[in-house]
Amino acid sequence: MALGDSGETPLALVVCMHATHLAPRDSRIAAHRNICLMQLGLAVSRPPGPIPIARLGARDVVVVSEPSLEEWLARALEPFDGHLGHAADWVLRLALARTGLRPDEPRL
């Protein structure tokens, strides 16, 4: 959530995609993922308009453009040889460095 709130939605989506892979039925993760997808223009709400906060993680509240998401994800994972877990780990190490909890920033 902190990544998305700080304007780092692409980084937040990488972490959400990995977390979704690890815990596919966790609606708390799905809510953050859905917000990221909509902010990046990779999904729209169904039906159009505001989504009640309690429903943000429901499967039926967004329509994802799968081809656009696949293309976006492939580009995002290029520096990590297509490995989502490595990308998510790098994002978390970067967040630790930027918040002062790690002495140095990770390298790509």
QUILINQUI-V431412 format. One record per residue. N is the residue number from 1. RES is the residue in one small letter. PSI is psi in radians with two decimals (* if undefined). OMEGA is omega in whole degrees, -180 to 180 (none if undefined). D_CENTER is the distance of its C-alpha to the mean C-alpha in Angstrom with 1 decimal. Layout:
n=N res=RES psi=PSI omega=OMEGA d_center=D_CENTER
n=N res=RES psi=PSI omega=OMEGA d_center=D_CENTER
//
This chain:
n=1 res=m psi=-0.70 omega=-179 d_center=9.2
n=2 res=a psi=-0.62 omega=179 d_center=11.4
n=3 res=l psi=-0.81 omega=179 d_center=9.0
n=4 res=g psi=-0.71 omega=180 d_center=8.3
n=5 res=d psi=-0.42 omega=-178 d_center=12.0
n=6 res=s psi=0.21 omega=177 d_center=13.2
n=7 res=g psi=0.19 omega=-180 d_center=12.1
n=8 res=e psi=0.87 omega=-177 d_center=9.5
n=9 res=t psi=-0.73 omega=178 d_center=6.8
n=10 res=p psi=-0.70 omega=178 d_center=6.4
n=11 res=l psi=-0.69 omega=178 d_center=6.3
n=12 res=a psi=-0.69 omega=-180 d_center=4.1
n=13 res=l psi=-0.66 omega=177 d_center=1.3
n=14 res=v psi=-0.81 omega=-180 d_center=4.3
n=15 res=v psi=-0.74 omega=179 d_center=5.0
n=16 res=c psi=-0.70 omega=179 d_center=3.7
n=17 res=m psi=-0.72 omega=179 d_center=5.3
n=18 res=h psi=-0.78 omega=179 d_center=7.9
n=19 res=a psi=-0.65 omega=177 d_center=8.6
n=20 res=t psi=-0.65 omega=177 d_center=9.0
n=21 res=h psi=-0.66 omega=-179 d_center=11.3
n=22 res=l psi=-0.60 omega=-177 d_center=13.2
n=23 res=a psi=1.27 omega=-172 d_center=13.6
n=24 res=p psi=-0.38 omega=-177 d_center=13.4
n=25 res=r psi=0.10 omega=-178 d_center=15.5
n=26 res=d psi=1.87 omega=-177 d_center=14.0
n=27 res=s psi=-0.37 omega=177 d_center=13.6
n=28 res=r psi=-0.72 omega=177 d_center=12.3
n=29 res=i psi=-0.74 omega=-179 d_center=9.0
n=30 res=a psi=-0.64 omega=179 d_center=9.3
n=31 res=a psi=-0.80 omega=179 d_center=10.0
n=32 res=h psi=-0.71 omega=179 d_center=7.0
n=33 res=r psi=-0.79 omega=180 d_center=5.0
n=34 res=n psi=-0.72 omega=178 d_center=8.2
n=35 res=i psi=-0.82 omega=179 d_center=8.4
n=36 res=c psi=-0.81 omega=-179 d_center=5.6
n=37 res=l psi=-0.76 omega=-180 d_center=7.2
n=38 res=m psi=-0.71 omega=179 d_center=10.5
n=39 res=q psi=-0.56 omega=-180 d_center=10.3
n=40 res=l psi=0.03 omega=179 d_center=9.8
n=41 res=g psi=0.32 omega=-180 d_center=12.6
n=42 res=l psi=-0.07 omega=179 d_center=11.1
n=43 res=a psi=2.76 omega=175 d_center=12.3
n=44 res=v psi=2.74 omega=180 d_center=15.1
n=45 res=s psi=2.62 omega=177 d_center=16.5
n=46 res=r psi=2.07 omega=-9 d_center=19.3
n=47 res=p psi=2.90 omega=180 d_center=21.9
n=48 res=p psi=2.57 omega=178 d_center=21.3
n=49 res=g psi=-3.05 omega=-179 d_center=21.3
n=50 res=p psi=2.59 omega=176 d_center=20.0
n=51 res=i psi=2.23 omega=176 d_center=18.3
n=52 res=p psi=2.38 omega=-174 d_center=19.9
n=53 res=i psi=-0.63 omega=-179 d_center=17.6
n=54 res=a psi=-0.26 omega=-178 d_center=18.8
n=55 res=r psi=0.02 omega=-176 d_center=17.6
n=56 res=l psi=-0.54 omega=-178 d_center=14.0
n=57 res=g psi=0.00 omega=-180 d_center=13.0
n=58 res=a psi=2.54 omega=-177 d_center=15.8
n=59 res=r psi=-0.44 omega=-173 d_center=15.6
n=60 res=d psi=0.17 omega=-176 d_center=18.0
n=61 res=v psi=-0.29 omega=179 d_center=16.6
n=62 res=v psi=2.65 omega=173 d_center=14.5
n=63 res=v psi=2.03 omega=-177 d_center=15.6
n=64 res=v psi=2.35 omega=173 d_center=13.1
n=65 res=s psi=1.63 omega=-175 d_center=14.7
n=66 res=e psi=-0.78 omega=179 d_center=14.4
n=67 res=p psi=-0.71 omega=179 d_center=16.3
n=68 res=s psi=-0.70 omega=179 d_center=14.2
n=69 res=l psi=-0.78 omega=179 d_center=10.9
n=70 res=e psi=-0.74 omega=178 d_center=13.0
n=71 res=e psi=-0.79 omega=180 d_center=14.4
n=72 res=w psi=-0.81 omega=-177 d_center=11.4
n=73 res=l psi=-0.70 omega=178 d_center=10.0
n=74 res=a psi=-0.75 omega=178 d_center=13.6
n=75 res=r psi=-0.75 omega=-178 d_center=13.9
n=76 res=a psi=-0.54 omega=-176 d_center=11.0
n=77 res=l psi=-0.03 omega=-180 d_center=12.4
n=78 res=e psi=-0.83 omega=-179 d_center=16.0
n=79 res=p psi=-0.22 omega=-177 d_center=16.7
n=80 res=f psi=0.40 omega=-179 d_center=15.8
n=81 res=d psi=0.62 omega=177 d_center=18.1
n=82 res=g psi=0.16 omega=-175 d_center=15.4
n=83 res=h psi=1.91 omega=-178 d_center=14.5
n=84 res=l psi=-0.72 omega=180 d_center=10.9
n=85 res=g psi=-0.72 omega=178 d_center=12.4
n=86 res=h psi=-0.70 omega=179 d_center=14.1
n=87 res=a psi=-0.79 omega=180 d_center=11.2
n=88 res=a psi=-0.70 omega=178 d_center=9.3
n=89 res=d psi=-0.74 omega=179 d_center=12.9
n=90 res=w psi=-0.75 omega=179 d_center=13.5
n=91 res=v psi=-0.76 omega=-180 d_center=10.6
n=92 res=l psi=-0.67 omega=176 d_center=12.1
n=93 res=r psi=-0.64 omega=176 d_center=15.5
n=94 res=l psi=-0.76 omega=179 d_center=15.0
n=95 res=a psi=-0.71 omega=177 d_center=14.0
n=96 res=l psi=-0.73 omega=180 d_center=17.1
n=97 res=a psi=-0.76 omega=-177 d_center=19.2
n=98 res=r psi=-0.39 omega=178 d_center=18.3
n=99 res=t psi=0.04 omega=178 d_center=19.2
n=100 res=g psi=0.13 omega=-179 d_center=22.3
n=101 res=l psi=-0.05 omega=178 d_center=21.7
n=102 res=r psi=2.43 omega=-174 d_center=22.0
n=103 res=p psi=-0.40 omega=-177 d_center=24.9
n=104 res=d psi=2.72 omega=179 d_center=23.4
n=105 res=e psi=2.51 omega=179 d_center=20.3
n=106 res=p psi=2.66 omega=178 d_center=19.2
n=107 res=r psi=2.60 omega=175 d_center=20.3
n=108 res=l psi=* omega=none d_center=18.7
//
